[in-house]
Amino acid sequence: MSDVQFFSKVSTQRLTSLDEDHKAEQKQILEDQAHWAKYGTNRPRRGSPSKTELMEQLSRERFPEDDF
């Protein structure tokens, strides 16, 4: 066992518990919610039409149905 060779430095990292991870995530979520409540979101009020809706609208404009 004394023949072990190290090829790089080992950096130690403090491991966090699930409870600590959960608290950190909850803190970020609450901060985000407060920001969204104050400034709103970047989402448009109504989403842009889908490609299918655009094509249907274009077809109706180019080829209107004649009611005889």
GUBA-771169 format. One record per atom (N, C-alpha, C): atom name; x, y, z. Coordinates in Angstrom, 1 decimal. Example, Ala and Ser with C-alpha at 12.3 -4.5 7.8 and 13.67 -1.06 7.14 Angstrom:
<atoms>
@site->N x->13.2 y->-5.7 z->7.8;
@site->CA x->12.3 y->-4.5 z->7.8;
@site->C x->13.2 y->-3.3 z->7.8;
@site->N x->12.8 y->-2.2 z->7.1;
@site->CA x->13.7 y->-1.1 z->7.1;
@site->C x->12.9 y->0.0 z->7.9;
</atoms>
This chain:
<atoms>
@site->N x->0.8 y->-1.2 z->0.0;
@site->CA x->0.0 y->0.0 z->0.0;
@site->C x->0.8 y->1.3 z->0.0;
@site->N x->2.1 y->1.1 z->0.2;
@site->CA x->2.9 y->2.3 z->0.2;
@site->C x->3.4 y->2.8 z->-1.1;
@site->N x->2.9 y->2.1 z->-2.2;
@site->CA x->3.3 y->2.4 z->-3.6;
@site->C x->2.3 y->3.4 z->-4.2;
@site->N x->1.4 y->4.0 z->-3.4;
@site->CA x->0.4 y->4.9 z->-4.0;
@site->C x->1.1 y->6.2 z->-4.4;
@site->N x->0.8 y->6.6 z->-5.7;
@site->CA x->1.3 y->7.9 z->-6.2;
@site->C x->0.2 y->8.8 z->-6.5;
@site->N x->0.4 y->10.1 z->-6.2;
@site->CA x->-0.6 y->11.1 z->-6.5;
@site->C x->-0.1 y->11.9 z->-7.7;
@site->N x->-1.0 y->12.1 z->-8.6;
@site->CA x->-0.7 y->12.8 z->-9.9;
@site->C x->-1.2 y->14.3 z->-9.9;
@site->N x->-2.1 y->14.6 z->-9.0;
@site->CA x->-2.6 y->16.0 z->-8.9;
@site->C x->-3.0 y->16.3 z->-7.5;
@site->N x->-3.1 y->17.5 z->-7.2;
@site->CA x->-3.5 y->17.9 z->-5.9;
@site->C x->-5.0 y->17.6 z->-5.7;
@site->N x->-5.3 y->17.2 z->-4.5;
@site->CA x->-6.7 y->17.0 z->-4.1;
@site->C x->-7.2 y->18.2 z->-3.4;
@site->N x->-8.3 y->18.7 z->-3.9;
@site->CA x->-8.9 y->19.9 z->-3.2;
@site->C x->-10.0 y->19.4 z->-2.3;
@site->N x->-10.1 y->19.8 z->-1.1;
@site->CA x->-11.1 y->19.3 z->-0.2;
@site->C x->-12.3 y->20.3 z->-0.4;
@site->N x->-13.5 y->19.8 z->-0.4;
@site->CA x->-14.7 y->20.6 z->-0.4;
@site->C x->-15.6 y->20.2 z->0.7;
@site->N x->-16.2 y->21.2 z->1.3;
@site->CA x->-17.1 y->20.9 z->2.4;
@site->C x->-18.4 y->20.4 z->1.8;
@site->N x->-18.8 y->19.3 z->2.2;
@site->CA x->-20.1 y->18.7 z->1.7;
@site->C x->-21.2 y->19.3 z->2.6;
@site->N x->-22.3 y->19.6 z->1.9;
@site->CA x->-23.5 y->20.2 z->2.6;
@site->C x->-24.5 y->19.1 z->2.7;
@site->N x->-25.3 y->19.2 z->3.8;
@site->CA x->-26.4 y->18.3 z->4.0;
@site->C x->-27.6 y->18.6 z->3.1;
@site->N x->-28.5 y->17.7 z->3.0;
@site->CA x->-29.7 y->18.0 z->2.2;
@site->C x->-30.5 y->19.1 z->2.8;
@site->N x->-30.5 y->19.2 z->4.1;
@site->CA x->-31.3 y->20.3 z->4.8;
@site->C x->-30.7 y->21.7 z->4.4;
@site->N x->-29.3 y->21.8 z->4.4;
@site->CA x->-28.7 y->23.0 z->4.0;
@site->C x->-28.9 y->23.3 z->2.6;
@site->N x->-28.9 y->22.3 z->1.7;
@site->CA x->-29.2 y->22.5 z->0.3;
@site->C x->-30.6 y->23.0 z->0.1;
@site->N x->-31.6 y->22.4 z->0.8;
@site->CA x->-33.0 y->22.8 z->0.8;
@site->C x->-33.2 y->24.3 z->1.2;
@site->N x->-32.5 y->24.6 z->2.3;
@site->CA x->-32.7 y->26.0 z->2.8;
@site->C x->-32.1 y->27.0 z->1.8;
@site->N x->-31.0 y->26.7 z->1.2;
@site->CA x->-30.4 y->27.6 z->0.2;
@site->C x->-31.3 y->27.7 z->-1.0;
@site->N x->-31.9 y->26.6 z->-1.5;
@site->CA x->-32.8 y->26.7 z->-2.6;
@site->C x->-34.1 y->27.5 z->-2.3;
@site->N x->-34.6 y->27.3 z->-1.1;
@site->CA x->-35.8 y->28.0 z->-0.7;
@site->C x->-35.5 y->29.5 z->-0.6;
@site->N x->-34.4 y->29.9 z->-0.1;
@site->CA x->-34.0 y->31.3 z->0.0;
@site->C x->-34.0 y->31.9 z->-1.4;
@site->N x->-33.4 y->31.2 z->-2.4;
@site->CA x->-33.3 y->31.7 z->-3.8;
@site->C x->-34.7 y->31.8 z->-4.4;
@site->N x->-35.6 y->30.8 z->-4.1;
@site->CA x->-36.9 y->30.8 z->-4.6;
@site->C x->-37.7 y->32.0 z->-4.1;
@site->N x->-37.6 y->32.3 z->-2.8;
@site->CA x->-38.3 y->33.4 z->-2.2;
@site->C x->-37.8 y->34.7 z->-2.7;
@site->N x->-36.5 y->34.8 z->-2.9;
@site->CA x->-35.9 y->36.0 z->-3.5;
@site->C x->-36.5 y->36.3 z->-5.0;
@site->N x->-36.5 y->35.2 z->-5.7;
@site->CA x->-37.1 y->35.3 z->-7.1;
@site->C x->-38.5 y->35.7 z->-7.1;
@site->N x->-39.3 y->35.1 z->-6.2;
@site->CA x->-40.7 y->35.4 z->-6.1;
@site->C x->-40.9 y->36.9 z->-5.8;
@site->N x->-40.1 y->37.4 z->-4.8;
@site->CA x->-40.2 y->38.8 z->-4.5;
@site->C x->-39.9 y->39.7 z->-5.7;
@site->N x->-38.8 y->39.3 z->-6.4;
@site->CA x->-38.4 y->40.1 z->-7.6;
@site->C x->-39.5 y->40.1 z->-8.6;
@site->N x->-40.1 y->38.9 z->-8.9;
@site->CA x->-41.2 y->38.8 z->-9.9;
@site->C x->-42.4 y->39.6 z->-9.5;
@site->N x->-42.7 y->39.6 z->-8.2;
@site->CA x->-43.9 y->40.4 z->-7.7;
@site->C x->-43.7 y->41.9 z->-7.9;
@site->N x->-42.4 y->42.3 z->-7.7;
@site->CA x->-42.1 y->43.7 z->-7.8;
@site->C x->-42.0 y->44.2 z->-9.3;
@site->N x->-41.3 y->43.4 z->-10.1;
@site->CA x->-41.0 y->43.8 z->-11.4;
@site->C x->-41.7 y->43.1 z->-12.5;
@site->N x->-42.4 y->42.0 z->-12.2;
@site->CA x->-43.1 y->41.2 z->-13.2;
@site->C x->-42.1 y->40.2 z->-13.8;
@site->N x->-42.5 y->39.5 z->-14.8;
@site->CA x->-41.7 y->38.5 z->-15.5;
@site->C x->-41.4 y->39.0 z->-16.9;
@site->N x->-40.6 y->38.3 z->-17.6;
@site->CA x->-40.2 y->38.7 z->-19.0;
@site->C x->-41.2 y->38.1 z->-20.0;
@site->N x->-42.1 y->37.3 z->-19.5;
@site->CA x->-43.0 y->36.6 z->-20.4;
@site->C x->-44.0 y->37.6 z->-21.0;
@site->N x->-44.3 y->37.5 z->-22.3;
@site->CA x->-45.3 y->38.4 z->-22.9;
@site->C x->-46.7 y->38.0 z->-22.3;
@site->N x->-47.6 y->39.0 z->-22.4;
@site->CA x->-49.0 y->38.7 z->-21.9;
@site->C x->-49.6 y->37.6 z->-22.7;
@site->N x->-49.5 y->37.6 z->-24.0;
@site->CA x->-50.1 y->36.6 z->-24.8;
@site->C x->-48.9 y->36.1 z->-25.7;
@site->N x->-48.7 y->34.8 z->-25.7;
@site->CA x->-47.7 y->34.2 z->-26.5;
@site->C x->-47.9 y->34.5 z->-28.0;
@site->N x->-46.8 y->34.5 z->-28.7;
@site->CA x->-46.9 y->34.7 z->-30.1;
@site->C x->-47.6 y->33.5 z->-30.8;
@site->N x->-48.3 y->33.7 z->-31.9;
@site->CA x->-49.0 y->32.6 z->-32.5;
@site->C x->-48.0 y->31.5 z->-33.0;
@site->N x->-48.5 y->30.3 z->-33.0;
@site->CA x->-47.6 y->29.2 z->-33.4;
@site->C x->-47.5 y->29.2 z->-35.0;
@site->N x->-46.6 y->28.4 z->-35.4;
@site->CA x->-46.4 y->28.4 z->-36.9;
@site->C x->-47.6 y->27.9 z->-37.6;
@site->N x->-48.3 y->27.0 z->-37.0;
@site->CA x->-49.6 y->26.5 z->-37.6;
@site->C x->-50.6 y->27.6 z->-37.7;
@site->N x->-50.7 y->28.4 z->-36.6;
@site->CA x->-51.7 y->29.5 z->-36.6;
@site->C x->-51.3 y->30.6 z->-37.6;
@site->N x->-50.0 y->30.8 z->-37.8;
@site->CA x->-49.6 y->31.8 z->-38.8;
@site->C x->-49.9 y->31.3 z->-40.2;
@site->N x->-49.7 y->30.1 z->-40.5;
@site->CA x->-50.0 y->29.5 z->-41.8;
@site->C x->-51.5 y->29.5 z->-42.1;
@site->N x->-52.3 y->29.2 z->-41.1;
@site->CA x->-53.7 y->29.3 z->-41.3;
@site->C x->-54.2 y->30.7 z->-41.6;
@site->N x->-53.7 y->31.6 z->-40.9;
@site->CA x->-54.0 y->33.0 z->-41.1;
@site->C x->-53.6 y->33.5 z->-42.5;
@site->N x->-52.4 y->33.1 z->-42.9;
@site->CA x->-51.9 y->33.5 z->-44.2;
@site->C x->-52.8 y->32.9 z->-45.3;
@site->N x->-53.2 y->31.6 z->-45.1;
@site->CA x->-54.0 y->30.9 z->-46.1;
@site->C x->-55.4 y->31.6 z->-46.2;
@site->N x->-56.0 y->32.0 z->-45.1;
@site->CA x->-57.3 y->32.7 z->-45.1;
@site->C x->-57.2 y->34.0 z->-45.8;
@site->N x->-56.0 y->34.7 z->-45.7;
@site->CA x->-55.9 y->36.0 z->-46.3;
@site->C x->-55.7 y->35.8 z->-47.8;
@site->N x->-54.9 y->34.8 z->-48.2;
@site->CA x->-54.6 y->34.6 z->-49.6;
@site->C x->-55.7 y->34.0 z->-50.4;
@site->N x->-56.4 y->33.1 z->-49.7;
@site->CA x->-57.5 y->32.3 z->-50.4;
@site->C x->-58.8 y->32.4 z->-49.6;
@site->N x->-59.4 y->33.6 z->-49.6;
@site->CA x->-60.7 y->33.8 z->-48.9;
@site->C x->-61.8 y->32.9 z->-49.5;
@site->N x->-62.6 y->32.3 z->-48.6;
@site->CA x->-63.7 y->31.5 z->-49.1;
@site->C x->-64.8 y->32.3 z->-49.6;
@site->N x->-65.3 y->32.0 z->-50.8;
@site->CA x->-66.4 y->32.7 z->-51.4;
@site->C x->-67.7 y->32.1 z->-51.0;
@site->N x->-68.6 y->32.8 z->-50.4;
@site->CA x->-69.9 y->32.3 z->-50.1;
@site->C x->-70.9 y->32.7 z->-51.2;
@site->N x->-71.3 y->31.7 z->-52.0;
@site->CA x->-72.3 y->31.9 z->-53.1;
@site->C x->-73.5 y->31.3 z->-52.8;
</atoms>
